[in-house]
Amino acid sequence: MLLAGDVGGTKTFIGLYDAGGPRSSRHIVRPRQVATCEYSTLDHPGVVSMLRAFLAQPALANVPIGAATLGVAGPVLGPTARLTNVPWSVDAYEIGSALNIERVGLLNDLEAMAWGTLALEEAESLTLQKGSPEATGNIAVIAAGTGLGEAFVHFVNRRFEPYASEGGHADFAARNEEEIALLRDLVERYGRAEVEQVLSGRGLVNIHRVTHRSGCPIVHAYDYDAPARISDAALDHRCDLCVKAMNMFVEAYGAEAGNLALRTVATGGVFVAGGIAPRILPALTNGRFLSAFRSKAPFEAMLSKVPVKVVLNPELGLLGAAVHAATHL
């Protein structure tokens, strides 16, 4: 059996999988899910505690585990990783020793998501742009949630190989006067403006703060659930300036997805993952996202051929961790 984990800044998914399963359209075996649980990340002192709680379930007692892979929301350097937005470190050797698992791998969470895209079924995504995919073309993954992650997949030696990046922490590139005003606010507030400060839950709050210089009658920027309340107010058209904030967010999201498609020459497709995209589908499908995605002269024609899909499966990273455990450990 395989143990998989997707350790995020807010939520963590843990699952047990059988290595056998059907092959996807990209000839990747999709492990069969046996059991899964969702946890609030900070409800536990560390990942080992969470894994022990998962495996302590009566139905999973004494199940032999051959390998484990965890996707972690932070840079992975060798057998260890430190989460970017959570005060945790994760150690593959510690996990293996504590749980008696011989083979343990760690991936950046977006690298895990990239593995997951290789095993997705058609019903698990929504197509924004059909495009003309190349069967062995590069693939890009972008995911806004608690933070912003980016990864890519290259076809190397007759197989797809995902690669991690920390592109979410690259500099934010403003494209118009509204975004320049946002850029100035971010630099004044944080010292520099990175893409994650625009494309994430707190990024939406940052945009909202700039569009609401005189305050908002519906949402206060310091509300713990401000991102969700801003999204709801915008989608329900209860606040014109919340709508403006959402439009800025979606256009910046599309522009950055287009940047990633250019950097990776993603002729195999771009997958928009993470927790925010499925919540704001009406805003992603009204044309603003794709317009910003394609507006990259002189490469509009090339980007118009790139398939763009929103991932609907909330356990993409967990699935990808299981795929990695099945194929690489």
C-alpha positions as CSV (number, residue, x, y, z in Angstrom):
1,M,0.0,0.0,0.0
2,L,1.0,3.6,-0.6
3,L,0.7,6.5,1.9
4,A,0.2,10.0,0.3
5,G,0.0,13.4,1.8
6,D,-0.7,17.0,0.6
7,V,0.5,19.3,3.4
8,G,-0.9,22.8,2.8
9,G,-0.8,26.1,4.6
10,T,-4.4,25.7,5.7
11,K,-5.6,22.2,5.0
12,T,-3.8,18.8,4.7
13,F,-5.1,15.7,2.9
14,I,-3.8,12.3,3.8
15,G,-4.7,9.2,1.9
16,L,-4.0,5.5,1.5
17,Y,-3.8,4.0,-2.0
18,D,-3.4,0.7,-3.7
19,A,-0.7,0.9,-6.3
20,G,-2.7,-0.8,-9.0
21,G,-5.1,1.1,-11.1
22,P,-6.1,2.2,-14.6
23,R,-3.7,4.0,-16.9
24,S,-4.5,7.6,-17.8
25,S,-4.4,9.1,-21.3
26,R,-0.8,10.0,-20.6
27,H,0.0,6.4,-19.8
28,I,0.4,7.0,-16.1
29,V,-1.1,4.5,-13.6
30,R,-3.6,6.1,-11.3
31,P,-3.4,4.4,-7.9
32,R,-6.8,3.4,-6.4
33,Q,-7.8,5.4,-3.3
34,V,-8.6,3.2,-0.3
35,A,-9.0,5.9,2.4
36,T,-8.6,9.6,2.8
37,C,-8.9,12.3,5.5
38,E,-8.8,16.1,5.6
39,Y,-7.2,17.9,8.5
40,S,-6.7,21.5,9.5
41,T,-3.0,21.8,9.3
42,L,-2.3,23.6,12.5
43,D,-4.6,21.3,14.5
44,H,-1.5,19.1,14.9
45,P,2.0,20.0,16.1
46,G,3.6,18.4,13.1
47,V,3.2,16.1,10.1
48,V,4.2,12.9,12.0
49,S,1.4,13.5,14.5
50,M,-1.1,13.9,11.7
51,L,0.1,10.8,9.9
52,R,-0.1,8.8,13.1
53,A,-3.7,10.0,13.7
54,F,-4.6,8.9,10.2
55,L,-3.1,5.5,10.5
56,A,-4.6,4.9,13.9
57,Q,-8.1,4.5,12.4
58,P,-9.3,0.9,13.1
59,A,-9.8,0.2,9.5
60,L,-6.2,1.0,8.8
61,A,-4.6,-0.8,11.7
62,N,-1.6,-3.0,10.7
63,V,-1.9,-2.1,7.0
64,P,1.6,-2.6,5.6
65,I,2.9,0.5,3.8
66,G,5.5,0.1,1.1
67,A,6.2,3.7,0.3
68,A,5.0,7.2,1.1
69,T,5.2,10.5,-0.7
70,L,4.2,13.9,0.8
71,G,3.7,17.1,-1.2
72,V,4.7,20.0,1.0
73,A,3.8,23.7,0.6
74,G,7.4,25.0,0.6
75,P,10.8,24.4,-1.1
76,V,12.1,20.8,-0.8
77,L,15.8,20.6,-0.3
78,G,17.0,17.0,-0.2
79,P,15.1,14.9,2.4
80,T,13.8,17.9,4.3
81,A,11.4,20.8,3.7
82,R,10.1,23.8,5.6
83,L,6.6,25.1,4.9
84,T,6.4,28.7,3.7
85,N,3.3,29.8,5.5
86,V,3.3,27.4,8.5
87,P,6.0,27.1,11.2
88,W,6.8,23.4,10.4
89,S,9.7,21.5,9.0
90,V,9.2,18.0,7.4
91,D,11.9,15.3,7.4
92,A,11.6,12.2,5.3
93,Y,13.9,10.2,7.5
94,E,11.9,11.2,10.6
95,I,8.7,10.0,9.0
96,G,10.2,6.8,7.8
97,S,11.6,6.0,11.3
98,A,8.5,7.0,13.2
99,L,6.1,5.0,11.0
100,N,8.4,2.2,9.9
101,I,8.2,3.1,6.2
102,E,11.3,2.2,4.3
103,R,10.8,4.5,1.3
104,V,9.6,8.1,1.9
105,G,9.7,10.9,-0.6
106,L,9.1,14.7,-0.3
107,L,7.8,16.9,-3.1
108,N,7.0,20.5,-3.4
109,D,3.2,20.7,-3.3
110,L,3.0,22.0,-6.9
111,E,5.2,19.3,-8.1
112,A,2.8,16.9,-6.5
113,M,-0.1,18.6,-8.3
114,A,1.8,18.4,-11.5
115,W,2.1,14.6,-11.0
116,G,-1.7,14.6,-10.4
117,T,-2.5,16.3,-13.7
118,L,-1.0,13.4,-15.5
119,A,-3.6,11.0,-14.0
120,L,-6.7,13.3,-14.1
121,E,-9.9,12.1,-15.7
122,E,-11.7,14.3,-18.1
123,A,-14.6,15.0,-15.6
124,E,-12.2,16.3,-13.0
125,S,-11.5,19.6,-14.9
126,L,-13.4,22.4,-16.6
127,T,-12.1,23.6,-20.0
128,L,-11.6,27.3,-20.4
129,Q,-9.9,27.1,-23.7
130,K,-9.9,23.9,-25.8
131,G,-6.8,24.8,-27.8
132,S,-4.8,22.3,-29.8
133,P,-2.7,20.3,-27.4
134,E,0.5,18.6,-28.4
135,A,0.6,15.0,-27.1
136,T,4.1,15.3,-25.7
137,G,4.1,19.1,-25.2
138,N,5.1,20.7,-21.9
139,I,2.5,21.3,-19.2
140,A,2.2,24.1,-16.7
141,V,0.4,24.2,-13.4
142,I,-0.6,27.3,-11.4
143,A,-2.5,27.2,-8.2
144,A,-3.7,30.1,-6.0
145,G,-4.9,29.3,-2.5
146,T,-3.3,30.1,0.8
147,G,-0.3,31.0,-1.3
148,L,0.6,30.8,-5.0
149,G,2.4,27.8,-6.5
150,E,3.7,27.1,-10.0
151,A,5.2,24.0,-11.5
152,F,5.8,22.5,-15.0
153,V,6.1,19.1,-16.7
154,H,8.5,18.3,-19.5
155,F,8.5,15.2,-21.7
156,V,12.0,13.7,-21.2
157,N,13.3,10.4,-22.4
158,R,9.8,9.3,-23.5
159,R,8.1,10.1,-20.3
160,F,6.6,13.1,-18.5
161,E,8.7,14.5,-15.6
162,P,7.3,17.2,-13.3
163,Y,9.5,19.9,-11.8
164,A,9.0,22.2,-8.9
165,S,9.5,26.0,-8.8
166,E,9.1,28.9,-6.4
167,G,7.6,31.1,-9.1
168,G,4.9,32.3,-6.8
169,H,7.5,34.4,-5.0
170,A,8.8,36.1,-8.1
171,D,8.2,39.8,-8.7
172,F,4.7,40.9,-9.6
173,A,4.6,42.6,-13.0
174,A,2.0,45.4,-13.2
175,R,0.4,45.8,-16.6
176,N,-1.8,49.0,-16.3
177,E,-2.5,52.0,-14.0
178,E,-4.7,50.1,-11.6
179,E,-2.0,47.4,-11.1
180,I,0.7,50.0,-10.8
181,A,-1.3,51.5,-7.9
182,L,-1.5,48.0,-6.4
183,L,2.2,47.6,-6.9
184,R,3.0,50.8,-5.1
185,D,0.8,49.8,-2.2
186,L,2.5,46.4,-1.9
187,V,6.0,47.8,-2.1
188,E,5.1,50.4,0.6
189,R,3.6,47.7,2.8
190,Y,6.0,44.7,2.3
191,G,9.2,46.2,0.8
192,R,8.7,44.3,-2.5
193,A,5.8,43.1,-4.5
194,E,5.7,39.4,-5.2
195,V,3.1,37.5,-7.3
196,E,1.7,35.6,-4.3
197,Q,0.8,38.9,-2.6
198,V,-1.7,39.4,-5.5
199,L,-2.7,35.9,-6.4
200,S,-3.7,34.2,-3.1
201,G,-6.3,34.6,-0.4
202,R,-4.4,37.4,1.2
203,G,-3.7,38.7,-2.3
204,L,-7.4,39.2,-2.9
205,V,-7.5,41.1,0.4
206,N,-4.5,43.3,-0.8
207,I,-6.4,44.1,-4.0
208,H,-9.6,44.8,-2.0
209,R,-7.7,47.3,0.2
210,V,-6.6,49.3,-2.8
211,T,-10.0,49.3,-4.5
212,H,-11.7,50.4,-1.2
213,R,-9.6,53.4,-0.1
214,S,-12.7,54.6,1.9
215,G,-13.6,51.3,3.3
216,C,-16.1,48.6,2.4
217,P,-19.7,48.3,3.7
218,I,-19.5,44.5,3.5
219,V,-16.0,43.3,4.2
220,H,-13.3,44.5,6.6
221,A,-9.7,43.7,5.4
222,Y,-8.9,42.2,8.8
223,D,-11.8,39.7,8.9
224,Y,-10.4,36.2,9.2
225,D,-12.7,35.1,6.3
226,A,-12.2,38.2,4.3
227,P,-11.1,36.4,1.0
228,A,-14.3,34.3,1.0
229,R,-16.5,37.3,1.9
230,I,-15.0,39.4,-0.9
231,S,-15.5,36.6,-3.4
232,D,-19.1,36.1,-2.4
233,A,-19.9,39.9,-2.5
234,A,-18.3,40.1,-5.9
235,L,-20.0,37.1,-7.4
236,D,-23.4,38.1,-6.0
237,H,-22.8,41.7,-7.2
238,R,-23.5,43.2,-3.8
239,C,-20.6,45.6,-3.9
240,D,-19.3,47.3,-7.1
241,L,-15.8,47.7,-5.7
242,C,-15.7,44.1,-4.6
243,V,-16.6,43.3,-8.2
244,K,-13.7,45.5,-9.3
245,A,-11.3,43.7,-6.9
246,M,-12.4,40.4,-8.3
247,N,-11.9,41.5,-11.8
248,M,-8.4,42.7,-11.0
249,F,-7.6,39.4,-9.3
250,V,-8.9,37.3,-12.3
251,E,-7.1,39.4,-14.9
252,A,-3.8,39.2,-12.9
253,Y,-4.4,35.5,-12.6
254,G,-4.8,35.1,-16.3
255,A,-1.8,37.2,-17.0
256,E,0.4,35.2,-14.7
257,A,-0.9,31.9,-16.2
258,G,0.0,33.3,-19.6
259,N,3.5,34.3,-18.3
260,L,4.0,30.7,-17.1
261,A,2.8,29.3,-20.4
262,L,5.4,31.4,-22.2
263,R,8.2,30.5,-19.8
264,T,7.5,26.8,-20.1
265,V,6.2,26.8,-23.8
266,A,3.2,24.9,-22.4
267,T,1.9,23.4,-25.7
268,G,0.5,20.5,-23.7
269,G,-1.7,22.7,-21.6
270,V,-2.0,24.9,-18.6
271,F,-3.9,23.6,-15.5
272,V,-5.3,26.1,-13.0
273,A,-5.5,24.4,-9.7
274,G,-5.7,25.4,-6.0
275,G,-8.6,26.2,-3.7
276,I,-9.6,29.5,-5.1
277,A,-10.4,28.7,-8.8
278,P,-13.3,26.3,-8.2
279,R,-14.9,28.9,-5.9
280,I,-14.9,31.7,-8.4
281,L,-15.7,29.8,-11.7
282,P,-18.2,32.4,-12.8
283,A,-15.5,35.0,-12.7
284,L,-13.0,32.8,-14.5
285,T,-15.4,31.9,-17.3
286,N,-16.5,35.5,-18.3
287,G,-13.6,36.1,-20.7
288,R,-11.4,38.3,-18.5
289,F,-9.0,35.4,-17.5
290,L,-8.5,34.2,-21.1
291,S,-8.1,37.7,-22.5
292,A,-5.3,38.5,-20.1
293,F,-3.8,35.0,-20.7
294,R,-3.6,35.5,-24.4
295,S,-2.6,39.2,-24.4
296,K,1.1,38.6,-25.0
297,A,2.1,40.2,-28.3
298,P,3.5,38.8,-30.5
299,F,2.5,35.4,-29.1
300,E,-1.3,35.6,-29.0
301,A,-1.7,33.0,-31.7
302,M,0.5,30.5,-29.9
303,L,-1.3,31.1,-26.6
304,S,-4.7,30.7,-28.3
305,K,-3.7,27.1,-29.1
306,V,-2.7,26.2,-25.5
307,P,-5.4,24.2,-23.7
308,V,-6.4,25.9,-20.4
309,K,-8.3,23.9,-17.7
310,V,-9.5,24.5,-14.2
311,V,-8.9,21.5,-11.9
312,L,-12.1,20.6,-10.0
313,N,-10.6,17.7,-8.0
314,P,-9.7,19.2,-4.6
315,E,-7.4,16.3,-3.9
316,L,-5.1,16.9,-6.9
317,G,-2.0,17.2,-4.8
318,L,-2.9,14.0,-2.9
319,L,-3.4,12.1,-6.1
320,G,-0.1,13.3,-7.4
321,A,1.7,12.3,-4.3
322,A,0.3,8.8,-4.7
323,V,1.2,8.7,-8.4
324,H,4.8,9.7,-7.5
325,A,4.9,7.0,-4.7
326,A,3.7,4.4,-7.2
327,T,6.1,5.3,-10.0
328,H,9.3,6.6,-8.3
329,L,9.7,4.9,-4.9
